Amino acid sequence: ASLSPTIDIPPGPLPVKLNLALKYLDDTYAYAFSQEGVTRDIDGRDKASELPAGTYGVTIRLQGVGLDQEYKFRLENPGAAGRLRLEPAL
């Protein structure tokens, strides 16, 4: 599945946390994080955003005045009893 939400991050020097995915430790699935997913399912386990065990490519694109840059990552969901890992893609 290809998910491509857009969010607005206010300009300025303050750091901003960007939630990409969530996973409950005892769950096999992870879930792509979105406001819509949390709206549909309060704990964020939205079936439309399921990420089974596996490796996923994640691209973050930041655009703004004088800025247009992509960052590529590898998101790994090891399955049940495992934690999500996010690493820069090589």
Secondary structure, 3 states (H helix, E strand, C coil): CCCCCCCCCCCCCCCCCCCCEECCCCCCCEEECCHHHHHHCCCCCCHHHEECCEEEEEEEEEEECCEEEEEEEEEEECCCCCCCEEEECC
